[in-house]
Amino acid sequence: MKNSRGFSLLEVIISISLAGIVMTVFSRTIKTGLNVQTFLENKNSAVNFAESVIETLRKEKIDLQKYTGDNKLSAVRNIKILEEAGLEKDIDAASLKVTPYRADGRIYSGLYKLKITVNYRCKNKEKKYHLITLLRNEGG
């Protein structure tokens, strides 16, 4: 009489193979999810930094006219937004470009276009985030 209470070697091999395939798919899915999470965290830091620059300019009523032109991070430091040590670990630098707002060949007095560029790293690659907004000159 044949004992049919256990699994055959073929059934065990097939089960282990299927489990290996499932584990491979799960591990790749988890790795992709972690990569996306890291990217989003780094980008979110860049977005928050750029928005804090805008909010500081808006609340402190900084004279935008003196920042007209392309000023690297020194302009951001001059308005005391963040010190070098205060930058997020993945944010390398930022630039602030302030230009008078022009449309249809006309310059609008007291209205400035601000472009903030934040350089950040994601998976050892340089990325840039640009925030462009209009702001009325409240200072000066």
C-alpha positions in Angstrom: 0.0 0.0 0.0 1.3 3.4 -1.0 1.5 6.1 1.7 -0.2 9.3 0.4 0.0 11.4 3.5 3.0 13.6 2.4 4.1 15.8 -0.5 6.1 14.5 -3.4 9.5 16.0 -4.2 8.0 17.6 -7.3 5.3 19.4 -5.4 7.9 20.7 -2.9 10.1 22.0 -5.7 7.2 23.7 -7.5 6.1 25.3 -4.2 9.5 26.7 -3.4 9.9 28.0 -7.0 6.6 29.8 -6.8 7.4 31.2 -3.4 10.8 32.5 -4.8 9.1 34.2 -7.7 6.5 35.9 -5.4 9.3 37.0 -3.0 11.3 38.5 -6.0 8.3 40.5 -7.1 7.6 41.7 -3.6 11.2 42.8 -3.1 11.3 44.8 -6.3 8.0 46.4 -5.4 9.3 47.4 -2.0 12.6 48.7 -3.5 10.6 50.8 -6.1 8.4 52.2 -3.3 11.4 53.2 -1.2 13.0 55.0 -4.2 9.8 56.9 -4.8 9.5 57.8 -1.2 13.1 59.1 -1.1 12.5 61.1 -4.3 9.3 62.7 -2.9 10.9 63.5 0.5 13.8 65.3 -1.2 11.5 67.2 -3.6 9.2 68.1 -0.8 12.2 69.6 1.1 13.1 71.7 -2.0 9.4 72.8 -2.3 9.2 73.7 1.3 12.4 75.7 1.2 11.3 77.6 -1.9 8.0 78.4 -0.4 9.6 79.6 2.9 11.7 82.0 0.8 8.5 83.4 -0.8 6.7 83.7 2.6 9.6 85.4 4.2 9.8 87.9 1.4 6.1 88.5 1.7 5.9 88.8 5.5 9.1 90.7 6.1 8.2 93.2 3.4 11.7 93.1 1.9 12.5 95.8 -0.7 12.6 93.6 -3.8 14.2 96.3 -5.9 17.6 95.8 -4.2 17.5 92.1 -5.1 16.8 92.7 -8.8 19.1 90.5 -10.9 20.4 87.0 -10.3 21.7 86.6 -6.8 22.8 83.2 -5.6 22.2 82.0 -2.1 23.7 85.2 -0.7 20.4 87.0 -1.4 18.5 84.3 0.5 21.0 84.5 3.4 20.9 88.3 3.4 17.2 88.2 4.2 17.9 85.8 7.0 15.8 83.0 5.8 18.1 80.1 6.5 21.7 79.7 7.4 23.9 77.1 5.7 23.4 74.8 8.6 19.7 75.2 8.4 19.5 73.8 4.8 18.1 70.4 4.5 20.8 67.7 4.0 19.9 67.1 0.3 19.6 70.8 -0.6 22.9 72.1 -2.0 22.1 75.6 -3.0 19.5 78.0 -4.1 19.2 81.1 -6.2 16.8 83.9 -6.2 16.2 85.9 -9.4 14.1 89.1 -9.0 13.0 91.0 -12.1 10.4 93.7 -12.7 7.3 92.2 -14.1 6.8 92.8 -17.8 3.8 91.9 -19.9 2.8 93.0 -23.4 5.9 95.2 -23.6 4.9 97.1 -20.4 6.7 97.1 -17.1 4.4 97.1 -14.1 5.6 99.4 -11.4 6.0 97.7 -8.0 5.3 94.2 -9.3 8.2 91.8 -9.4 8.6 88.3 -10.9 10.5 86.0 -8.5 12.2 82.8 -9.6 13.6 80.6 -6.9 15.7 77.7 -8.0 16.6 75.0 -5.5 19.2 72.3 -6.2 18.7 69.1 -4.4 20.0 65.5 -4.7 18.1 62.4 -5.3 19.9 59.1 -5.6 23.2 61.0 -6.1 21.7 62.9 -9.1 21.3 66.7 -9.2 17.8 67.8 -9.5 16.3 71.3 -9.7 13.1 72.7 -8.5 11.9 76.1 -9.8 9.2 78.2 -8.2 8.1 81.3 -10.1 5.6 83.8 -8.6 4.6 87.5 -8.7 5.0 89.6 -5.7 4.2 93.3 -5.0 7.0 95.3 -3.6 5.9 96.2 -0.1 9.3 97.2 1.2 11.5 100.2 0.7 
